[in-house]
Amino acid sequence: MFETSVYPILLMRCEDCHAPGREAGRSKLLLTGNARFDRAMVVALVTPGNPADSQLLIQAAGGDLHPGGVHLSTDSAEYQTISDWISLLSLAP
């Protein structure tokens, strides 16, 4: 689900700043364009099974003073897709 559903959203919404050499290229989220490589970094920003406590969604929704502002509205389908993935992480072995 990450590579086919979540990662494309992150690239579309976050890559402009969170890529090597970009404005947020030194942050905890760095998108290289390689989903398999980037997955570990993304997982480090979530609380498996608890999307509401996941830094990835908090920041994307503009929380915690995210310098980039809001990139995902909490009522959007994209936000829900990422939230669903985070919820399922606790079920994975």
N, CA and C of each residue as an Amber inpcrd file, in Angstrom:
protein
   279
   0.8210000  -1.1930000   0.0000000   0.0000000   0.0000000   0.0000000
   0.8700000   1.2640000   0.0000000   2.0170000   1.2130000   0.6800000
   2.8680000   2.3990000   0.7490000   3.3120000   2.8400000  -0.6400000
   3.9090000   1.9250000  -1.3910000   4.4820000   2.2880000  -2.6820000
   3.4280000   2.7140000  -3.7010000   2.2500000   2.1230000  -3.6490000
   1.2420000   2.4110000  -4.6670000   0.2530000   3.5090000  -4.2910000
   0.0120000   3.7090000  -2.9960000  -1.0000000   4.6730000  -2.5780000
  -0.4430000   5.8450000  -1.7730000   0.3930000   5.5630000  -0.8000000
   0.8900000   6.6060000   0.1040000   2.0310000   7.3900000  -0.5250000
   3.0160000   6.7030000  -1.0520000   4.2020000   7.3830000  -1.5730000
   3.8780000   8.3850000  -2.6890000   3.0060000   8.0500000  -3.6230000
   2.6620000   9.0470000  -4.6500000   2.0690000  10.3320000  -4.0600000
   1.3060000  10.2120000  -2.9850000   0.7530000  11.4000000  -2.3220000
   1.8840000  12.2260000  -1.7230000   2.8070000  11.5640000  -1.0530000
   3.9330000  12.2710000  -0.4470000   4.7740000  12.9790000  -1.5020000
   4.9990000  12.3230000  -2.6190000   5.7610000  12.9650000  -3.6940000
   5.0200000  14.1930000  -4.2120000   3.7420000  14.0620000  -4.4250000
   2.9520000  15.1600000  -4.9770000   2.8590000  16.3380000  -4.0020000
   2.6840000  16.0400000  -2.7220000   2.4300000  17.0920000  -1.7310000
   3.6680000  17.6050000  -0.9950000   4.7140000  16.7880000  -0.9280000
   5.8470000  17.1300000  -0.0510000   7.1900000  17.2700000  -0.7650000
   7.3310000  16.6720000  -1.9140000   8.6440000  16.6020000  -2.5580000
   9.2070000  17.9720000  -2.9530000   8.3410000  18.9380000  -3.2190000
   8.8590000  20.2540000  -3.6110000   9.8460000  20.8070000  -2.5870000
   9.5920000  20.5360000  -1.3110000  10.5020000  21.0160000  -0.2530000
  11.3620000  19.9080000   0.3470000  10.7960000  18.7030000   0.4350000
  11.4730000  17.6010000   1.1340000  12.2090000  16.6760000   0.1620000
  13.1340000  17.2580000  -0.5830000  13.9650000  16.4940000  -1.5100000
  15.4080000  16.9700000  -1.3250000  16.3690000  16.1380000  -1.6990000
  17.7630000  16.5470000  -1.5550000  18.0170000  17.9020000  -2.2220000
  18.6750000  18.7890000  -1.4770000  19.0090000  20.0970000  -2.0190000
  17.8760000  21.1080000  -1.9830000  16.7350000  20.7160000  -1.4710000
  15.5940000  21.6330000  -1.4010000  15.4960000  22.2480000  -0.0080000
  14.5440000  23.1350000   0.1430000  14.3560000  23.9140000   1.3640000
  14.3370000  23.0670000   2.6380000  13.6230000  21.9510000   2.6320000
  13.5260000  21.0880000   3.8160000  14.3470000  19.8080000   3.6300000
  15.3540000  19.8750000   2.8160000  16.1850000  18.7150000   2.5190000
  16.9900000  18.1830000   3.6880000  17.0520000  18.9640000   4.7740000
  17.7720000  18.5160000   5.9640000  16.8250000  18.1430000   7.0950000
  15.5430000  18.0730000   6.8050000  14.5700000  17.7230000   7.8350000
  14.5330000  16.2060000   8.0270000  13.6590000  15.7530000   8.9060000
  13.5300000  14.3160000   9.1660000  12.8610000  13.5900000   8.0110000
  12.2120000  14.3320000   7.1090000  11.5700000  13.7340000   5.9450000
  12.3260000  14.1600000   4.7020000  12.9410000  13.1940000   4.0450000
  13.6720000  13.4450000   2.8140000  13.1830000  12.4400000   1.7770000
  12.6210000  12.9420000   0.7080000  12.0910000  12.0780000  -0.3430000
  13.0700000  12.0500000  -1.5070000  13.6010000  10.8750000  -1.7740000
  14.6250000  10.7210000  -2.8080000  14.0550000  10.2900000  -4.1550000
  12.7990000   9.8570000  -4.1510000  12.2040000   9.3180000  -5.3610000
  12.2420000   7.8000000  -5.4020000  12.8390000   7.1920000  -4.3910000
  12.9160000   5.7450000  -4.2890000  12.0420000   5.3020000  -3.1100000
  10.8640000   4.7870000  -3.4170000   9.8760000   4.4420000  -2.3870000
  10.4110000   3.4270000  -1.3850000  11.1280000   2.4480000  -1.8490000
  11.6490000   1.4190000  -0.9290000  12.6450000   2.0120000   0.0600000
  13.4720000   2.8910000  -0.4010000  14.4580000   3.5380000   0.4590000
  13.7820000   4.5190000   1.4160000  12.8520000   5.2970000   0.9030000
  12.2090000   6.3480000   1.6850000  11.1990000   5.8200000   2.7050000
  10.7180000   4.6150000   2.5230000   9.6960000   4.0650000   3.4170000
  10.1620000   4.0610000   4.8750000  11.3830000   3.6700000   5.1360000
  11.8850000   3.6140000   6.5140000  11.8750000   4.9980000   7.1530000
  12.2280000   6.0140000   6.3900000  12.2320000   7.3660000   6.9130000
  10.8060000   7.8270000   7.2260000   9.8730000   7.4760000   6.3720000
   8.4730000   7.8480000   6.5820000   7.9110000   7.1100000   7.7910000
   8.1880000   5.8260000   7.9030000   7.6960000   5.0360000   9.0310000
   8.2120000   5.6060000  10.3530000   9.4040000   6.1500000  10.3540000
   9.9560000   6.7450000  11.5700000   9.1620000   7.9740000  12.0260000
   8.3400000   8.5180000  11.1450000   7.5430000   9.7090000  11.4690000
   6.0940000   9.3870000  11.8080000   5.7810000   8.1050000  11.9490000
   4.4060000   7.7280000  12.2810000   4.3640000   6.9040000  13.5650000
   3.1980000   6.8900000  14.1630000   2.9450000   6.0410000  15.3190000
   2.0560000   4.9150000  14.8090000   2.6260000   3.7320000  14.5590000
   1.8330000   2.6430000  13.9870000   0.5310000   2.4100000  14.7630000
  -0.5420000   2.3500000  14.0140000  -1.8500000   2.1150000  14.6070000
  -2.5100000   3.3580000  15.1780000  -1.8090000   4.5060000  15.1440000
  -2.3540000   5.7200000  15.7410000  -2.0670000   6.9400000  14.8480000
  -2.8430000   7.1020000  13.8000000  -2.6060000   8.2160000  12.8790000
  -2.6460000   9.5930000  13.5460000  -3.5190000   9.7720000  14.5320000
  -3.6680000  11.0770000  15.1820000  -2.4010000  11.5250000  15.8870000
  -1.5600000  10.5860000  16.3240000  -0.3030000  10.9130000  17.0000000
   0.8970000  10.8640000  16.0620000   0.6620000  10.6880000  14.7980000
   1.7460000  10.5320000  13.8350000   2.2290000  11.8810000  13.3190000
   3.5170000  12.1360000  13.5380000   4.1150000  13.4080000  13.1350000
   3.9260000  13.6850000  11.6480000   3.9480000  12.6710000  10.8280000
   3.7720000  12.8480000   9.3910000   2.4510000  13.5530000   9.0880000
   1.3640000  13.0760000   9.6740000   0.0630000  13.6850000   9.4170000
  -0.1040000  15.0150000  10.1380000   0.4440000  15.1210000  11.3230000
   0.3620000  16.3860000  12.0610000   1.0220000  17.5000000  11.2440000
   2.2130000  17.2240000  10.7500000   2.9270000  18.2210000   9.9520000
   2.2190000  18.5000000   8.6220000   1.7810000  17.4600000   7.9440000
   1.1260000  17.6370000   6.6480000  -0.1430000  18.4800000   6.7590000
  -0.8030000  18.3820000   7.9150000  -2.0270000  19.1570000   8.1360000
  -1.7130000  20.5580000   8.6630000  -0.4310000  20.9070000   8.7310000
  -0.0220000  22.2380000   9.1440000   0.2090000  22.3960000  10.6250000
   0.1740000  21.3010000  11.3830000   0.3720000  21.3600000  12.8300000
   1.8240000  21.4850000  13.2230000   2.0450000  21.6800000  14.5040000
   3.3980000  21.8260000  15.0640000   4.2150000  22.8810000  14.3170000
   3.5340000  23.9270000  13.9250000   4.1870000  25.0480000  13.2460000
   4.9830000  24.6200000  12.0120000   4.4190000  23.7240000  11.2330000
   5.0560000  23.2780000   9.9900000   5.3330000  24.4940000   9.1110000
   6.5870000  24.7790000   8.8310000   6.9210000  25.9750000   8.0520000
   6.2800000  26.0040000   6.6640000   5.9760000  24.8360000   6.1360000
   5.3860000  24.7680000   4.8060000   3.8780000  24.9360000   4.7850000
   3.2790000  25.0710000   5.9710000   1.8260000  25.2440000   6.0360000
   1.0770000  23.9410000   5.8440000  -0.1750000  24.0580000   5.4560000
  -1.0490000  22.8980000   5.2650000  -0.8360000  22.3150000   3.8720000
  -0.5720000  21.0220000   3.8200000  -0.4350000  20.3270000   2.5380000
  -1.4960000  19.2540000   2.3550000  -2.1100000  18.8340000   3.4530000
  -3.1970000  17.8640000   3.3890000  -4.2930000  18.2980000   4.3510000
  -5.4460000  18.5540000   3.8250000  -6.5930000  18.8680000   4.6700000
  -7.0340000  17.5930000   5.3760000  -7.4010000  17.7150000   6.6370000
  -7.7750000  16.5300000   7.4100000  -9.0260000  15.8530000   6.8660000
  -9.7830000  16.5220000   6.0330000 -10.9780000  15.9010000   5.4560000
 -10.7670000  15.4540000   4.0040000  -9.5140000  15.4350000   3.5600000
  -9.2290000  15.0300000   2.1770000  -9.0770000  13.5170000   2.0470000
  -9.2960000  13.0300000   0.8620000  -9.1130000  11.6030000   0.5690000
  -7.6460000  11.1990000   0.7350000  -6.7350000  12.0890000   0.3940000
  -5.3060000  11.7940000   0.5280000  -4.9220000  11.6170000   1.9980000
  -5.4110000  12.4960000   2.8450000  -5.1560000  12.3830000   4.2850000
  -5.6980000  11.0450000   4.7840000  -6.8940000  10.6940000   4.3550000
  -7.5070000   9.4390000   4.7900000  -6.7080000   8.2330000   4.3160000
  -6.1720000   8.2870000   3.1110000  -5.3460000   7.1910000   2.5890000
  -4.1240000   6.9680000   3.4730000  -3.4440000   8.0490000   3.8230000
  -2.2590000   7.9280000   4.6830000  -2.6620000   7.4720000   6.0820000
  -3.7550000   8.0040000   6.5820000  -4.2600000   7.6070000   7.9000000
  -4.5830000   6.1120000   7.9370000  -5.2300000   5.6260000   6.9020000
  -5.5620000   4.1940000   6.8270000  -4.2960000   3.3420000   6.8180000
  -3.2950000   3.7660000   6.0750000  -2.0260000   3.0280000   6.0210000
  -1.3840000   2.9750000   7.4050000  -1.3650000   4.1130000   8.1000000
  -0.7810000   4.1520000   9.4390000  -1.5590000   3.2350000  10.3800000
  -2.8650000   3.2220000  10.2570000  -3.6920000   2.3370000  11.1000000
  -3.3490000   0.8810000  10.8750000  -3.0650000   0.5100000   9.6600000
  -2.7440000  -0.8700000   9.3210000  -1.3310000  -1.2890000   9.7490000
  -0.4480000  -0.3220000   9.9560000   0.9310000  -0.6550000  10.3280000
   1.0080000  -1.4770000  11.6030000   0.0990000  -1.2530000  12.5190000
   0.1450000  -2.0080000  13.7740000  -0.2530000  -3.4660000  13.5720000
  -0.9210000  -3.7410000  12.4590000  -1.3600000  -5.1120000  12.1750000
  -0.3160000  -5.9140000  11.4180000   0.6660000  -5.2010000  10.8630000
   1.6960000  -5.8940000  10.0790000   2.7020000  -6.5730000  11.0080000
   3.1920000  -7.7380000  10.5970000   4.1930000  -8.4350000  11.4150000
   5.5130000  -7.6970000  11.4560000
